[in-house]
Amino acid sequence: MDLADCQSIARELCQRLATAADVAIVVAGMITPAAPLTDFDPIELLLITEQARQRPLHSFMMRGVPVTIHPIAVPDLEAVLQAPDLRWPQWLSWLVQVQPVIGTAEQVQDWLSRARALPERVFYQSIIPYLPQLVFQRYSELRAATVRRQASVARLLVSELLMEMISALCLINRCWTTQQRYAGLNESFSFPLQPRDWPQLAPALIAAQELDEIGRLAGTLIGNYWQLLVRCSLQIENYQTTASAPL
């Protein structure tokens, strides 16, 4: 399936959504696929509506290709823009990649401008409570796998750790990637704020096969990430008693 076919399918689906939707559509369009396009690339649509739809995110197959619709209501999107959380990097990345069939590029640019305009202090105050949900659990699972000598588990966790690190760095840098997965990883190497040796450690982790080497590289990366958080004055509490934990 070539790009013209994907765009045609996306256009027809958006037009059908516009006539069948239970709420008004503000913006709908295809999220730009990776290049060069292959016969196996999925089709993803971004659907922004005035109010929440009854039907949430859903996927289906069309001509052997997965199609996924990512819906969000304008109030929910604007809430993410004003009070960023873990959804912020993904939604902003989709916004910058969407090709509107319904709505205008100007409307999309307005949302992107609002995201950029949020004061730095407000942004960081909003994301600090969410940062412990990224990177640290994956690293703990990876180190546990190295202790148990589970090499296959550790290798699987490397990609999850790196994807979460990209999300964390997007939040710390108040930016978003314009491409997905490995291309997004390459983008993150040019972020102003990053762990020391990030452009070297990430590819080395991907290439590592020996369990001890994976553990060593991951440990170095996390140590450097902690230093980045300190450097950016993003304090993550390490609670010592159950009485002090934020329940």
Secondary structure, 3 states (H helix, E strand, C coil): CCHHHHHHHHHHHHHHHHHHCCCCEEEEEEECCCCCCCCCCCEEEEEEECCCCCCCCEEEEECCEEEEEEEEEHHHHHHHHHCCCCCHHHHHHHHHHEEEEECCHHHHHHHHHHHHHCCHHHHHHHHHHHHHHCCHHHHHHHHHHHHCCCHHHHHHHHHHHHHHHHHHHHHHHCCCCCCCHHHHHHHHCCCCCCCCCHHHHHHHHHHCCCHHHHHHHHHHHHHHHHHHHHHCCCCCCCCCCHHHCCC
